[in-house]
């Protein structure tokens, strides 16, 4: 199911009655799954450790609802049951958005599938009582569509957390998926600073055309995060837990919390 958030009661007013309590940013390379990476799995051990810590911190904020947000073919909500699969990448592994629900429903995009996999690595106790829903955002979504989705995040009251999935540029060197682009490192450094500083304005300022040229998968989800934080109001603090580009693709892990 995609579209508007269910049970809507009208658009929230910025800075009033909103409920975002924490956010985490993680990348979604299929190789983050050790069984898929095989002998190369240790190369991403630091990334997995950072992502596990960020998701643990997110659940530690004790949200009532956790939204797993990533890029997808369309823009809208994914309500469980919904399931993702790593079969297209050579691993016979399916991942439900909510482990307790049957392996059925809507198909998850890769970004949300990896997010669901990361959630599944947390203890059952840490996830107990937390409603999980998904959201996907198209790279072609308009600023108005991004802002609308960001506003709808706050309708999952009273306490909602965001797990935002997205990779940086894929043009970091001649062996990268997008070959080499000298603009990529500066772009990624800017994203890293914005995530470290919880700088919503910097994320909202990312240029869609430049991002597409650099094959950035996270730009639209990051901008939904930024819009949701702006709607929440108040000060926010960030922590950049990981920043690397081991395969020519930039990976970031960060935690955001109200200051």
C-alpha positions in Angstrom: 0.0 0.0 0.0 1.4 3.4 -1.0 0.0 6.9 -0.6 -1.0 9.0 2.3 -0.3 8.0 5.9 -3.3 6.1 7.3 -5.5 7.7 9.8 -4.6 11.2 8.9 -6.2 14.1 10.8 -4.9 17.0 8.7 -1.5 18.5 8.1 0.6 19.1 11.3 1.5 22.7 12.0 5.3 23.3 12.0 6.8 23.2 15.4 3.5 22.4 17.1 2.3 19.0 18.3 5.0 17.1 16.2 6.5 13.9 17.6 9.8 13.1 16.0 12.1 11.8 18.8 15.2 10.5 16.9 16.6 9.6 13.5 19.3 7.4 12.1 20.9 7.4 8.7 22.4 4.2 7.2 23.4 3.1 3.7 21.9 0.2 1.9 24.6 -1.8 0.0 23.5 -5.4 -0.5 27.0 -6.5 0.6 26.2 -5.3 4.1 24.6 -8.7 4.5 27.6 -11.0 5.5 26.1 -14.1 3.8 25.9 -12.2 0.5 29.4 -10.7 0.8 31.0 -14.1 1.5 34.8 -13.9 2.0 34.6 -10.1 1.6 32.3 -9.7 4.6 35.0 -8.5 7.0 35.6 -5.5 4.7 32.3 -4.0 5.9 32.6 -5.0 9.6 33.1 -1.4 10.7 30.0 -0.3 8.7 27.9 -3.0 10.2 29.0 -2.2 13.7 28.2 1.5 13.2 24.8 0.7 11.6 23.9 -1.6 14.5 24.9 1.0 17.0 22.8 3.7 15.2 19.7 1.5 15.1 20.2 0.5 18.7 20.3 4.1 19.7 17.2 4.8 17.6 15.3 2.1 19.4 16.7 3.4 22.7 14.7 6.6 22.1 11.6 4.4 22.9 9.5 5.3 19.8 6.0 4.1 19.5 6.4 3.9 15.7 9.5 3.5 13.6 9.5 4.5 9.9 12.0 2.9 7.6 12.5 5.3 4.7 14.4 4.8 1.5 14.5 5.3 -2.2 12.0 3.5 -4.4 10.1 3.5 -7.6 7.3 5.7 -6.3 6.7 8.0 -3.4 4.4 6.8 -0.6 3.8 4.7 2.4 4.4 0.9 2.8 2.1 -0.6 5.4 2.9 -4.2 6.6 2.7 -7.0 5.7 5.5 -6.2 3.2 8.6 -8.2 2.3 11.9 -7.6 0.6 14.3 -10.1 -1.0 18.0 -10.4 -1.7 17.5 -12.9 -4.5 18.3 -10.3 -7.2 21.8 -10.1 -5.7 22.3 -13.8 -5.5 21.1 -14.7 -2.0 18.0 -16.6 -1.3 16.9 -14.5 1.7 13.6 -12.7 2.2 13.2 -10.0 4.9 9.7 -9.0 6.2 9.3 -5.4 7.2 7.8 -6.8 10.5 9.2 -10.2 11.5 6.1 -11.3 13.3 3.9 -10.8 10.1 3.7 -13.4 7.3 6.0 -13.3 4.3 3.5 -11.6 2.1 2.2 -8.2 0.9 4.0 -5.5 -1.0 7.5 -5.9 -2.3 10.1 -3.7 -0.6 12.7 -1.7 -2.5 16.3 -2.6 -1.7 16.7 0.5 0.5 13.8 -0.5 2.8 14.8 -4.2 2.6 18.2 -3.4 4.1 16.6 -1.2 6.7 14.3 -4.1 7.7 17.3 -6.4 7.8 19.2 -4.0 10.1 16.1 -3.8 12.4 16.0 -7.6 12.5 19.5 -7.7 13.9 18.3 -6.0 17.0 17.0 -8.0 20.0 13.3 -8.9 20.2 13.1 -7.0 23.4 14.5 -3.8 21.9 11.9 -4.0 19.2 9.0 -4.9 21.5 6.0 -2.6 21.3 7.4 -0.6 18.4 5.1 -0.3 15.3 7.1 -0.5 12.1 6.0 1.0 8.8 7.9 1.8 5.6 8.1 4.7 3.2 9.7 5.0 -0.2 10.5 8.2 -2.1 11.3 8.5 -5.8 14.4 10.3 -6.9 12.0 12.3 -9.2 9.8 13.4 -6.4 9.1 17.2 -6.4 10.0 19.4 -3.4 6.3 19.6 -2.6 6.0 15.8 -2.5 9.1 15.5 -0.3 7.7 18.2 2.1 4.3 16.4 2.2 5.9 13.1 3.1 8.0 14.8 5.7 4.9 16.3 7.3 3.1 13.0 7.3 5.9 11.4 9.4 4.5 13.3 12.4 1.1 11.7 12.1 2.5 8.5 13.6 2.1 9.8 17.1 2.9 10.1 19.9 6.6 9.2 19.5 8.0 8.4 16.0 11.6 7.6 14.9 13.1 7.6 11.4 15.5 5.1 10.0 16.7 6.8 6.8 18.4 4.6 4.2 20.6 6.1 1.5 24.0 5.9 -0.2 26.2 8.9 -1.2 27.9 9.3 -4.6 28.8 6.3 -6.6 31.6 8.0 -8.5 34.5 7.7 -6.2 37.2 6.3 -8.5 37.6 4.5 -11.8 36.2 1.2 -10.4 33.1 2.8 -8.9 29.7 2.0 -10.4 29.6 5.6 -11.9 33.2 5.7 -12.8 35.3 8.6 -11.5 33.9 12.1 -11.0 36.1 14.7 -9.3 33.1 16.4 -7.8 32.1 13.4 -5.9 34.4 13.7 -2.9 33.5 17.3 -2.2 29.8 16.4 -2.4 30.2 13.5 0.0 32.2 15.6 2.4 29.4 18.2 2.4 26.9 15.5 3.2 29.1 14.1 6.0 29.3 17.6 7.6 25.6 18.1 7.4 24.9 14.7 9.0 27.5 15.4 11.8 26.0 18.8 12.5 22.3 17.8 12.1 22.2 20.5 9.4 18.7 20.2 7.9 19.2 23.3 5.7 22.4 21.8 4.1 20.5 18.6 3.2 17.6 20.5 1.8 20.1 22.5 -0.3 21.4 19.4 -2.1 20.9 19.8 -5.8 18.8 17.1 -7.4 20.5 17.3 -10.8 24.0 17.2 -9.4 23.0 14.4 -7.1 21.7 12.4 -10.1 24.9 13.0 -12.0 26.9 11.6 -9.1 24.4 8.7 -8.8 23.5 9.6 -5.2 20.8 7.2 -3.9 20.2 9.0 -0.6 19.4 12.6 -1.6 15.6 12.4 -1.6 15.3 10.4 1.7 17.8 12.8 3.4 15.7 15.7 2.3 12.6 14.0 3.8 14.5 13.7 7.0 15.5 17.3 6.9 11.9 18.4 6.3 10.7 16.2 9.2 13.3 17.8 11.5 12.4 21.3 10.4 8.7 20.5 11.1 9.6 19.2 14.5 11.3 22.5 15.3 13.8 23.1 18.1 17.5 22.3 18.1 19.0 19.0 17.0 22.4 17.4 17.4 24.1 14.9 15.1 26.8 12.3 15.4 28.5 11.0 12.3 29.4 7.3 13.2 30.8 6.2 9.9 32.0 7.7 6.5 33.8 5.6 4.0 33.8 4.7 0.2 35.2 1.2 0.1 33.8 0.2 -3.3 33.6 3.7 -4.9 30.3 4.4 -3.2 30.0 6.7 -0.2 28.5 5.2 2.9 27.3 7.3 5.9 26.0 6.3 9.3 24.7 9.0 11.6 22.4 9.6 14.6 20.2 12.6 15.1 18.4 13.6 18.3 16.7 16.7 19.7 19.3 18.9 21.5 
